[in-house]
Amino acid sequence: MARSYYRPIVQYDIARPAHALSLAGGRGWFTHVEVLARGAVPRIVSADGVAQAAPLCAPRATLAGLSMDRPCIMGIVNATPDSFSDGGLHATATDAIAAGLAMVQAGADMLDIGGESTRPGAQLVDPTEEIQRVVPVIAGLRAQGYGGAISIDTRKGDVAQAALDAGADLINDVSGFTFDPTLAMVAATAGAPVCVMHGPMDPATMHKDPRYDDVLLDVYDFLEARIATLVAQGIPHSRIMADPGIGFGKTQAHNLALLARLSLFHGLGVPLLLGVSRKRFIGTIGGAANAQDRAPGSIAVALGAIAQGVQLVRVHDVAETRQALALWRAMHGG
């Protein structure tokens, strides 16, 4: 018999029924769930009495000092010469530090520092070079007095260790901790929270004809299995966040299928991160060939994800996203 998956139909309406269930300890709520199964027609049932609702409702633990009961913004600082949108803009440590501090001033709750592009077609960066790119940025941010959350965006254990030593708080691995077997040990030993993403393909080839049996359920199963593996390797469930990996080894149709039912991933029982900022499908649908012109579309997708209960959005355009989020929250009661 095919396994059933339960997706909460999330609402933020101010007219909340008394019997509604809270989503993940936040302000979102739901009264019904969509039941999904491979090869079956989706059906909607009342959430009352659904045993699988428990992980959907459980409050999420604070991660890297951030409360997960409200939407947060992660600002992207790519200390690389070749990232798809801002490659070269922050290639020097001085420029990257200035960009990070500007994002904090604009309202970023966390900064994500990366030293290796993972755009489609990107080539592997040597760990030594990656360390030379990211450590001065992290150390410089701390030296400038920034005491907020910092994420290191890396697939490599040596890089993560150097970044943690320099002052990073969280390890964000686009490979879902499948690239370097030492990375989970680094996180476990340091007691660092992690973000596990669905991106187990080589960036150099991930864009070449990706296929899934059912992209939504395949990605869910992958993340569920990786979370279980990380827990077995000594990383507590309460220190794990998940990301469905929009744009990583996925076509536009795959991306849209995941975005339409993002709330399914609350069943993993961990906070959710979504990174869609300026990605190609936004330009394709929104008619913006240049990545720098995709802020409106990026914000639209980010707000759509937040409306499904996503706790953290990873963005280039922090000030614009913060403004949009402030208005979204005001419209939904504060």
Contacts in CASP RR format, 6 or more apart in sequence:
PFRMAT RR
TARGET T0000
AUTHOR 0000-0000-0000
METHOD contacts of the structure
MODEL  1
MARSYYRPIVQYDIARPAHALSLAGGRGWFTHVEVLARGAVPRIVSADGV
AQAAPLCAPRATLAGLSMDRPCIMGIVNATPDSFSDGGLHATATDAIAAG
LAMVQAGADMLDIGGESTRPGAQLVDPTEEIQRVVPVIAGLRAQGYGGAI
SIDTRKGDVAQAALDAGADLINDVSGFTFDPTLAMVAATAGAPVCVMHGP
MDPATMHKDPRYDDVLLDVYDFLEARIATLVAQGIPHSRIMADPGIGFGK
TQAHNLALLARLSLFHGLGVPLLLGVSRKRFIGTIGGAANAQDRAPGSIA
VALGAIAQGVQLVRVHDVAETRQALALWRAMHGG
2 37 0 8 1.000
2 38 0 8 1.000
2 39 0 8 1.000
2 40 0 8 1.000
3 37 0 8 1.000
3 38 0 8 1.000
4 35 0 8 1.000
4 36 0 8 1.000
4 37 0 8 1.000
4 52 0 8 1.000
5 35 0 8 1.000
5 36 0 8 1.000
5 37 0 8 1.000
5 217 0 8 1.000
5 220 0 8 1.000
5 264 0 8 1.000
6 33 0 8 1.000
6 34 0 8 1.000
6 35 0 8 1.000
6 36 0 8 1.000
6 50 0 8 1.000
6 52 0 8 1.000
6 53 0 8 1.000
6 56 0 8 1.000
6 264 0 8 1.000
6 267 0 8 1.000
7 33 0 8 1.000
7 34 0 8 1.000
7 35 0 8 1.000
7 36 0 8 1.000
7 261 0 8 1.000
7 263 0 8 1.000
7 264 0 8 1.000
8 21 0 8 1.000
8 23 0 8 1.000
8 30 0 8 1.000
8 32 0 8 1.000
8 33 0 8 1.000
8 47 0 8 1.000
8 53 0 8 1.000
8 56 0 8 1.000
8 263 0 8 1.000
8 266 0 8 1.000
9 30 0 8 1.000
9 31 0 8 1.000
9 32 0 8 1.000
9 33 0 8 1.000
9 34 0 8 1.000
9 44 0 8 1.000
9 263 0 8 1.000
10 23 0 8 1.000
10 28 0 8 1.000
10 29 0 8 1.000
10 30 0 8 1.000
10 263 0 8 1.000
10 307 0 8 1.000
10 308 0 8 1.000
10 309 0 8 1.000
11 20 0 8 1.000
11 28 0 8 1.000
11 29 0 8 1.000
11 30 0 8 1.000
11 31 0 8 1.000
12 27 0 8 1.000
12 28 0 8 1.000
12 29 0 8 1.000
12 307 0 8 1.000
12 332 0 8 1.000
13 332 0 8 1.000
14 332 0 8 1.000
14 333 0 8 1.000
16 29 0 8 1.000
17 31 0 8 1.000
19 31 0 8 1.000
19 48 0 8 1.000
20 29 0 8 1.000
20 30 0 8 1.000
20 31 0 8 1.000
21 29 0 8 1.000
21 30 0 8 1.000
21 31 0 8 1.000
21 47 0 8 1.000
21 53 0 8 1.000
21 56 0 8 1.000
21 57 0 8 1.000
22 28 0 8 1.000
22 29 0 8 1.000
22 57 0 8 1.000
23 29 0 8 1.000
23 30 0 8 1.000
23 56 0 8 1.000
23 57 0 8 1.000
23 263 0 8 1.000
23 266 0 8 1.000
23 309 0 8 1.000
24 56 0 8 1.000
24 57 0 8 1.000
24 58 0 8 1.000
24 59 0 8 1.000
24 60 0 8 1.000
24 68 0 8 1.000
24 69 0 8 1.000
24 266 0 8 1.000
24 269 0 8 1.000
24 271 0 8 1.000
24 309 0 8 1.000
24 311 0 8 1.000
25 57 0 8 1.000
25 58 0 8 1.000
25 59 0 8 1.000
25 60 0 8 1.000
25 69 0 8 1.000
26 59 0 8 1.000
26 69 0 8 1.000
26 70 0 8 1.000
27 69 0 8 1.000
27 70 0 8 1.000
27 332 0 8 1.000
28 309 0 8 1.000
30 47 0 8 1.000
30 56 0 8 1.000
31 46 0 8 1.000
31 47 0 8 1.000
31 48 0 8 1.000
32 44 0 8 1.000
32 45 0 8 1.000
32 46 0 8 1.000
32 47 0 8 1.000
33 44 0 8 1.000
33 45 0 8 1.000
33 47 0 8 1.000
33 50 0 8 1.000
33 52 0 8 1.000
33 53 0 8 1.000
33 56 0 8 1.000
34 42 0 8 1.000
34 43 0 8 1.000
34 44 0 8 1.000
34 261 0 8 1.000
35 42 0 8 1.000
35 43 0 8 1.000
35 44 0 8 1.000
35 45 0 8 1.000
36 42 0 8 1.000
36 216 0 8 1.000
36 217 0 8 1.000
36 261 0 8 1.000
36 264 0 8 1.000
38 213 0 8 1.000
38 214 0 8 1.000
38 217 0 8 1.000
39 214 0 8 1.000
47 53 0 8 1.000
52 267 0 8 1.000
55 266 0 8 1.000
55 267 0 8 1.000
55 268 0 8 1.000
55 269 0 8 1.000
56 266 0 8 1.000
56 267 0 8 1.000
56 269 0 8 1.000
58 269 0 8 1.000
59 68 0 8 1.000
59 69 0 8 1.000
60 68 0 8 1.000
60 69 0 8 1.000
60 269 0 8 1.000
60 270 0 8 1.000
60 271 0 8 1.000
60 311 0 8 1.000
61 68 0 8 1.000
61 238 0 8 1.000
61 239 0 8 1.000
61 271 0 8 1.000
62 68 0 8 1.000
63 170 0 8 1.000
63 193 0 8 1.000
63 239 0 8 1.000
63 241 0 8 1.000
63 271 0 8 1.000
64 110 0 8 1.000
64 149 0 8 1.000
64 150 0 8 1.000
64 151 0 8 1.000
64 169 0 8 1.000
64 170 0 8 1.000
64 193 0 8 1.000
65 148 0 8 1.000
65 149 0 8 1.000
65 169 0 8 1.000
66 72 0 8 1.000
66 109 0 8 1.000
66 110 0 8 1.000
66 149 0 8 1.000
66 312 0 8 1.000
68 271 0 8 1.000
68 311 0 8 1.000
68 312 0 8 1.000
70 311 0 8 1.000
71 306 0 8 1.000
71 309 0 8 1.000
71 310 0 8 1.000
71 311 0 8 1.000
71 312 0 8 1.000
71 313 0 8 1.000
71 325 0 8 1.000
71 329 0 8 1.000
72 109 0 8 1.000
72 110 0 8 1.000
72 311 0 8 1.000
72 312 0 8 1.000
72 313 0 8 1.000
73 107 0 8 1.000
73 108 0 8 1.000
73 109 0 8 1.000
73 110 0 8 1.000
73 312 0 8 1.000
73 313 0 8 1.000
73 315 0 8 1.000
73 318 0 8 1.000
73 321 0 8 1.000
73 322 0 8 1.000
73 325 0 8 1.000
74 108 0 8 1.000
74 109 0 8 1.000
74 110 0 8 1.000
74 111 0 8 1.000
74 112 0 8 1.000
74 151 0 8 1.000
74 273 0 8 1.000
74 312 0 8 1.000
74 313 0 8 1.000
74 314 0 8 1.000
74 315 0 8 1.000
75 100 0 8 1.000
75 103 0 8 1.000
75 108 0 8 1.000
75 110 0 8 1.000
75 111 0 8 1.000
75 112 0 8 1.000
75 314 0 8 1.000
75 315 0 8 1.000
75 316 0 8 1.000
75 318 0 8 1.000
76 86 0 8 1.000
76 112 0 8 1.000
76 277 0 8 1.000
76 314 0 8 1.000
76 315 0 8 1.000
76 316 0 8 1.000
77 90 0 8 1.000
77 96 0 8 1.000
77 99 0 8 1.000
77 100 0 8 1.000
77 103 0 8 1.000
77 111 0 8 1.000
77 112 0 8 1.000
77 113 0 8 1.000
77 114 0 8 1.000
77 137 0 8 1.000
78 85 0 8 1.000
78 86 0 8 1.000
78 87 0 8 1.000
78 88 0 8 1.000
78 89 0 8 1.000
78 90 0 8 1.000
78 96 0 8 1.000
78 114 0 8 1.000
78 115 0 8 1.000
78 117 0 8 1.000
79 90 0 8 1.000
79 91 0 8 1.000
79 93 0 8 1.000
79 96 0 8 1.000
79 113 0 8 1.000
79 114 0 8 1.000
79 115 0 8 1.000
79 133 0 8 1.000
79 134 0 8 1.000
79 137 0 8 1.000
80 87 0 8 1.000
80 88 0 8 1.000
80 90 0 8 1.000
80 91 0 8 1.000
80 114 0 8 1.000
80 115 0 8 1.000
80 116 0 8 1.000
80 117 0 8 1.000
80 133 0 8 1.000
81 87 0 8 1.000
81 88 0 8 1.000
81 91 0 8 1.000
82 88 0 8 1.000
82 117 0 8 1.000
82 119 0 8 1.000
82 122 0 8 1.000
83 117 0 8 1.000
83 119 0 8 1.000
84 117 0 8 1.000
84 119 0 8 1.000
84 120 0 8 1.000
84 278 0 8 1.000
84 280 0 8 1.000
84 291 0 8 1.000
85 277 0 8 1.000
85 278 0 8 1.000
85 291 0 8 1.000
85 292 0 8 1.000
85 316 0 8 1.000
86 316 0 8 1.000
87 117 0 8 1.000
89 95 0 8 1.000
89 99 0 8 1.000
90 96 0 8 1.000
90 99 0 8 1.000
90 137 0 8 1.000
91 133 0 8 1.000
93 136 0 8 1.000
93 137 0 8 1.000
93 140 0 8 1.000
96 113 0 8 1.000
96 137 0 8 1.000
97 137 0 8 1.000
97 140 0 8 1.000
97 141 0 8 1.000
97 144 0 8 1.000
100 108 0 8 1.000
100 111 0 8 1.000
100 141 0 8 1.000
100 146 0 8 1.000
101 141 0 8 1.000
101 144 0 8 1.000
101 146 0 8 1.000
103 111 0 8 1.000
103 318 0 8 1.000
104 111 0 8 1.000
104 146 0 8 1.000
104 148 0 8 1.000
106 318 0 8 1.000
106 319 0 8 1.000
106 322 0 8 1.000
107 318 0 8 1.000
107 319 0 8 1.000
107 322 0 8 1.000
108 318 0 8 1.000
108 322 0 8 1.000
109 149 0 8 1.000
109 312 0 8 1.000
110 148 0 8 1.000
110 149 0 8 1.000
110 150 0 8 1.000
110 151 0 8 1.000
110 170 0 8 1.000
110 312 0 8 1.000
111 141 0 8 1.000
111 146 0 8 1.000
111 148 0 8 1.000
111 149 0 8 1.000
111 150 0 8 1.000
111 151 0 8 1.000
112 150 0 8 1.000
112 151 0 8 1.000
112 152 0 8 1.000
112 153 0 8 1.000
112 172 0 8 1.000
112 314 0 8 1.000
113 134 0 8 1.000
113 137 0 8 1.000
113 138 0 8 1.000
113 150 0 8 1.000
113 151 0 8 1.000
113 152 0 8 1.000
113 153 0 8 1.000
113 163 0 8 1.000
113 168 0 8 1.000
114 133 0 8 1.000
114 134 0 8 1.000
114 152 0 8 1.000
114 153 0 8 1.000
114 154 0 8 1.000
115 125 0 8 1.000
115 130 0 8 1.000
115 133 0 8 1.000
115 134 0 8 1.000
115 153 0 8 1.000
115 154 0 8 1.000
116 122 0 8 1.000
116 124 0 8 1.000
116 125 0 8 1.000
116 130 0 8 1.000
116 133 0 8 1.000
116 153 0 8 1.000
116 154 0 8 1.000
116 155 0 8 1.000
117 125 0 8 1.000
117 203 0 8 1.000
118 174 0 8 1.000
118 203 0 8 1.000
118 248 0 8 1.000
119 203 0 8 1.000
120 203 0 8 1.000
120 206 0 8 1.000
120 207 0 8 1.000
120 249 0 8 1.000
121 203 0 8 1.000
121 204 0 8 1.000
121 205 0 8 1.000
121 206 0 8 1.000
121 207 0 8 1.000
122 203 0 8 1.000
122 204 0 8 1.000
123 204 0 8 1.000
124 204 0 8 1.000
125 133 0 8 1.000
127 156 0 8 1.000
127 157 0 8 1.000
127 158 0 8 1.000
127 159 0 8 1.000
130 154 0 8 1.000
130 156 0 8 1.000
130 159 0 8 1.000
131 158 0 8 1.000
131 159 0 8 1.000
131 162 0 8 1.000
131 163 0 8 1.000
134 152 0 8 1.000
134 154 0 8 1.000
134 159 0 8 1.000
134 162 0 8 1.000
134 163 0 8 1.000
134 166 0 8 1.000
135 162 0 8 1.000
135 163 0 8 1.000
135 166 0 8 1.000
138 150 0 8 1.000
138 152 0 8 1.000
138 163 0 8 1.000
138 166 0 8 1.000
138 167 0 8 1.000
138 168 0 8 1.000
139 166 0 8 1.000
139 167 0 8 1.000
141 150 0 8 1.000
142 166 0 8 1.000
142 167 0 8 1.000
148 169 0 8 1.000
149 169 0 8 1.000
149 170 0 8 1.000
150 167 0 8 1.000
150 168 0 8 1.000
150 169 0 8 1.000
150 170 0 8 1.000
151 168 0 8 1.000
151 169 0 8 1.000
151 170 0 8 1.000
151 171 0 8 1.000
151 172 0 8 1.000
151 195 0 8 1.000
152 159 0 8 1.000
152 160 0 8 1.000
152 163 0 8 1.000
152 164 0 8 1.000
152 168 0 8 1.000
152 170 0 8 1.000
152 171 0 8 1.000
152 172 0 8 1.000
153 172 0 8 1.000
153 174 0 8 1.000
154 160 0 8 1.000
154 163 0 8 1.000
154 171 0 8 1.000
154 172 0 8 1.000
154 173 0 8 1.000
154 183 0 8 1.000
155 173 0 8 1.000
155 174 0 8 1.000
155 175 0 8 1.000
155 179 0 8 1.000
155 180 0 8 1.000
155 183 0 8 1.000
156 179 0 8 1.000
156 180 0 8 1.000
156 183 0 8 1.000
157 180 0 8 1.000
157 182 0 8 1.000
157 183 0 8 1.000
157 186 0 8 1.000
158 182 0 8 1.000
160 168 0 8 1.000
160 171 0 8 1.000
160 183 0 8 1.000
160 186 0 8 1.000
160 187 0 8 1.000
160 192 0 8 1.000
161 186 0 8 1.000
161 190 0 8 1.000
163 171 0 8 1.000
164 171 0 8 1.000
164 186 0 8 1.000
164 190 0 8 1.000
164 192 0 8 1.000
168 192 0 8 1.000
169 192 0 8 1.000
169 193 0 8 1.000
170 192 0 8 1.000
170 193 0 8 1.000
170 194 0 8 1.000
170 195 0 8 1.000
170 241 0 8 1.000
171 183 0 8 1.000
171 186 0 8 1.000
171 187 0 8 1.000
171 192 0 8 1.000
171 193 0 8 1.000
171 194 0 8 1.000
171 195 0 8 1.000
172 194 0 8 1.000
172 195 0 8 1.000
172 197 0 8 1.000
172 243 0 8 1.000
172 273 0 8 1.000
173 179 0 8 1.000
173 183 0 8 1.000
173 194 0 8 1.000
173 195 0 8 1.000
173 196 0 8 1.000
173 197 0 8 1.000
174 197 0 8 1.000
174 199 0 8 1.000
174 203 0 8 1.000
174 245 0 8 1.000
174 248 0 8 1.000
175 197 0 8 1.000
175 199 0 8 1.000
175 200 0 8 1.000
176 196 0 8 1.000
176 197 0 8 1.000
176 198 0 8 1.000
176 199 0 8 1.000
176 200 0 8 1.000
176 226 0 8 1.000
177 183 0 8 1.000
177 184 0 8 1.000
177 194 0 8 1.000
177 196 0 8 1.000
177 226 0 8 1.000
177 229 0 8 1.000
177 230 0 8 1.000
178 199 0 8 1.000
178 200 0 8 1.000
178 226 0 8 1.000
184 194 0 8 1.000
184 229 0 8 1.000
184 230 0 8 1.000
184 233 0 8 1.000
184 234 0 8 1.000
184 235 0 8 1.000
185 233 0 8 1.000
186 192 0 8 1.000
187 193 0 8 1.000
187 194 0 8 1.000
187 230 0 8 1.000
187 235 0 8 1.000
187 239 0 8 1.000
188 233 0 8 1.000
188 234 0 8 1.000
188 235 0 8 1.000
191 235 0 8 1.000
191 239 0 8 1.000
192 239 0 8 1.000
193 239 0 8 1.000
193 240 0 8 1.000
193 241 0 8 1.000
194 230 0 8 1.000
194 235 0 8 1.000
194 239 0 8 1.000
194 240 0 8 1.000
194 241 0 8 1.000
195 240 0 8 1.000
195 241 0 8 1.000
195 242 0 8 1.000
195 243 0 8 1.000
195 273 0 8 1.000
196 223 0 8 1.000
196 226 0 8 1.000
196 227 0 8 1.000
196 230 0 8 1.000
196 240 0 8 1.000
196 241 0 8 1.000
196 242 0 8 1.000
196 243 0 8 1.000
197 242 0 8 1.000
197 243 0 8 1.000
197 244 0 8 1.000
197 245 0 8 1.000
197 248 0 8 1.000
197 273 0 8 1.000
198 219 0 8 1.000
198 222 0 8 1.000
198 223 0 8 1.000
198 243 0 8 1.000
198 244 0 8 1.000
198 245 0 8 1.000
198 248 0 8 1.000
199 206 0 8 1.000
199 245 0 8 1.000
199 248 0 8 1.000
199 249 0 8 1.000
200 222 0 8 1.000
201 210 0 8 1.000
201 248 0 8 1.000
201 249 0 8 1.000
203 248 0 8 1.000
206 248 0 8 1.000
206 249 0 8 1.000
207 249 0 8 1.000
210 249 0 8 1.000
210 250 0 8 1.000
210 251 0 8 1.000
210 254 0 8 1.000
212 218 0 8 1.000
212 219 0 8 1.000
212 254 0 8 1.000
215 250 0 8 1.000
215 254 0 8 1.000
215 257 0 8 1.000
215 258 0 8 1.000
216 257 0 8 1.000
216 258 0 8 1.000
216 261 0 8 1.000
216 264 0 8 1.000
219 244 0 8 1.000
219 245 0 8 1.000
219 258 0 8 1.000
220 264 0 8 1.000
220 265 0 8 1.000
220 268 0 8 1.000
223 242 0 8 1.000
223 244 0 8 1.000
223 265 0 8 1.000
223 268 0 8 1.000
224 268 0 8 1.000
227 237 0 8 1.000
227 240 0 8 1.000
227 242 0 8 1.000
227 268 0 8 1.000
227 270 0 8 1.000
230 240 0 8 1.000
231 237 0 8 1.000
231 240 0 8 1.000
237 269 0 8 1.000
237 270 0 8 1.000
240 270 0 8 1.000
241 270 0 8 1.000
241 271 0 8 1.000
241 272 0 8 1.000
241 273 0 8 1.000
241 311 0 8 1.000
241 312 0 8 1.000
242 265 0 8 1.000
242 268 0 8 1.000
242 270 0 8 1.000
242 271 0 8 1.000
242 272 0 8 1.000
242 273 0 8 1.000
243 272 0 8 1.000
243 273 0 8 1.000
243 274 0 8 1.000
243 275 0 8 1.000
244 258 0 8 1.000
244 262 0 8 1.000
244 265 0 8 1.000
244 272 0 8 1.000
244 274 0 8 1.000
245 258 0 8 1.000
245 275 0 8 1.000
246 255 0 8 1.000
246 258 0 8 1.000
246 259 0 8 1.000
246 274 0 8 1.000
246 275 0 8 1.000
246 276 0 8 1.000
246 279 0 8 1.000
247 254 0 8 1.000
247 255 0 8 1.000
247 276 0 8 1.000
247 279 0 8 1.000
247 280 0 8 1.000
247 281 0 8 1.000
250 258 0 8 1.000
252 280 0 8 1.000
252 281 0 8 1.000
252 284 0 8 1.000
252 285 0 8 1.000
255 276 0 8 1.000
255 279 0 8 1.000
255 281 0 8 1.000
256 281 0 8 1.000
259 276 0 8 1.000
259 301 0 8 1.000
259 304 0 8 1.000
259 305 0 8 1.000
262 272 0 8 1.000
262 274 0 8 1.000
262 305 0 8 1.000
262 308 0 8 1.000
262 309 0 8 1.000
262 310 0 8 1.000
263 308 0 8 1.000
263 309 0 8 1.000
265 272 0 8 1.000
266 272 0 8 1.000
266 309 0 8 1.000
271 311 0 8 1.000
271 312 0 8 1.000
272 309 0 8 1.000
272 310 0 8 1.000
272 311 0 8 1.000
272 312 0 8 1.000
273 310 0 8 1.000
273 311 0 8 1.000
273 312 0 8 1.000
273 313 0 8 1.000
273 314 0 8 1.000
274 302 0 8 1.000
274 305 0 8 1.000
274 310 0 8 1.000
274 312 0 8 1.000
274 313 0 8 1.000
274 314 0 8 1.000
275 313 0 8 1.000
275 314 0 8 1.000
275 315 0 8 1.000
276 282 0 8 1.000
276 298 0 8 1.000
276 301 0 8 1.000
276 302 0 8 1.000
276 305 0 8 1.000
276 313 0 8 1.000
277 294 0 8 1.000
277 298 0 8 1.000
277 302 0 8 1.000
277 313 0 8 1.000
277 314 0 8 1.000
277 315 0 8 1.000
277 316 0 8 1.000
277 317 0 8 1.000
278 291 0 8 1.000
278 292 0 8 1.000
278 294 0 8 1.000
278 295 0 8 1.000
278 298 0 8 1.000
278 316 0 8 1.000
279 294 0 8 1.000
279 298 0 8 1.000
282 288 0 8 1.000
282 294 0 8 1.000
282 297 0 8 1.000
282 298 0 8 1.000
282 301 0 8 1.000
283 289 0 8 1.000
283 291 0 8 1.000
283 293 0 8 1.000
283 294 0 8 1.000
283 297 0 8 1.000
286 294 0 8 1.000
286 297 0 8 1.000
288 294 0 8 1.000
288 297 0 8 1.000
295 316 0 8 1.000
295 317 0 8 1.000
295 320 0 8 1.000
298 315 0 8 1.000
298 316 0 8 1.000
298 317 0 8 1.000
298 321 0 8 1.000
299 315 0 8 1.000
299 317 0 8 1.000
299 320 0 8 1.000
299 321 0 8 1.000
299 324 0 8 1.000
302 313 0 8 1.000
302 315 0 8 1.000
302 321 0 8 1.000
302 324 0 8 1.000
302 325 0 8 1.000
303 324 0 8 1.000
303 325 0 8 1.000
303 328 0 8 1.000
305 313 0 8 1.000
306 313 0 8 1.000
306 325 0 8 1.000
306 328 0 8 1.000
307 328 0 8 1.000
313 321 0 8 1.000
315 321 0 8 1.000
END
